[in-house]
Structure formats: C-alpha cells, structure tokens
Amino acid sequence: MRIRRLKLSGFKSFVEPSELRIEPGLTGVVGPNGCGKSNLLEAIRWVMGENSPKSMRSGGMDDVIFAGTASRPPRDFAEVVLQGNSGDGEELEVVRRIERGAGSAYRVNGRDVRAKDVALTFADAATGAHSPALVSQGKIAQVIAAKPAERRMMLEEAAGIAGLHVRRRDAEGKLRQTEANLARLEDLMAGLD
Ligand code: ATP
C-alpha cells in the first residue's frame, strides 16, 4: 500500500492537529532528539491497530493521548487518520480515535469497523503494524537475528497472505462451533426416538 497523508491530533507530543503529506520517493524526518520523530512511526503503527505497550513505548492504552506539559493541559482524546491507496489502488482512509478511559474506535472509509477488520485491511494491502517496512530504531539488528519462523512471517506479509491466517483461524472456530451444534442436535434427536 502507499501512504499519502497522516493526520494527528492529541497523539503523544502532537497536541495540535498536524498533517503530513508523504510524497512519492524517499521521505526523511529530521529534528532534534525528543522532537517526536519516533512518535510519527508509532502513529502509523497505532492507526494500523497496534496495542502492544512495547511497540508503542507506553504503559497503558491511554498513554498515547497528549499528557500535558507545564504550560498545557492534557487532552482527553487522540486521533490518527491515515490516507492512502490499498494494494489494489483503491482509496483508503483509516481513522483510529481513543477517548480517555473509554477505549478506541476505528473507521475505514467512513464506516465504523472492528479492530480485526482494520488488521485484515492492512494485511490484505501487504502491510500492518508489524510490517518490516516500518523500520524503528534497533529493528535492523532484530531482523538479522530473527528466527526462521519470524522470517517466514515477514515473507508471508510481503506476499500479502498474512490475512489468510486470520481468516483460517476464524473458519476453524466456526467449524468447531458447527460440529458442537451437530453433536448436540444428534443428542436431542436420539432423545426423541
Ligand atoms: P530521538 O531522536 O531521541 O529518538 P524523537 O524525535 O524520535 O527522539 P520521540 O521519541 O518521537 O522523539 O518523542 C519523544 C517526545 O514525545 C518526548 O518529548 C515525550 O515527552 C513526548 N511524548 C511521548 N508521549 C507523550 C504524551 N502522551 N504526551 C505528551 N508528550 C509525549
């Protein structure tokens, strides 16, 4: 997929609504230490569904919301909008918003969706919160030291088939449920004889 625009509001150090256009070619983000460069990468991961405190350098879910400074009060929500084109060239707009103490909600192209749908959308576009294309500090050493199974996951993601694993787990769950229903039905029918 291609990301064209990123909008942040109340996300970590980006307290004011901020918009970044990502042009074709190489994009570099420069600035002094602590100015928020890594927070941008985390915003991309977060809108893709990331919750892990380690990836987000945070403790709880609400820690991505601007926490306030000596001169500014904290915000009570954070929102990240990612606009781009999905793998097959379709326009894609994904929004994730979190309210303090109330959890987060997602929208894809204006429709309310579940976190799972967002993960599938990005997996089908051959990317996602754990994509090796999102290279944070220390990531290169991690890729070199990756175990074969982890390398395979990276290849599967690049090939755009990562979403199939989720669908397979879903289908297996439904199959087990149906088998249990059938067994129960057979018990009931035996009782009627
Ligand atoms: P470096 O070059 O040192 O890695 P960086 O430019 O990548 O720095 P980040 O690590 O992205 O900077 O930004 C860190 C800044 O974000 C810190 O100043 C930190 O106080 C601020 N920050 C992180 N979370 C929040 C939050 N919830 N509310 C307010 N500020 C936050």
Boltz pocket constraint, residues with backbone or C-beta under 6 A from the ligand:
constraints:
  - pocket:
      binder: B
      contacts: [[A, 11], [A, 12], [A, 13], [A, 31], [A, 32], [A, 33], [A, 34], [A, 35], [A, 36], [A, 37], [A, 38], [A, 39], [A, 40], [A, 62], [A, 63], [A, 64], [A, 65], [A, 66], [A, 67], [A, 68]]
      max_distance: 6.0
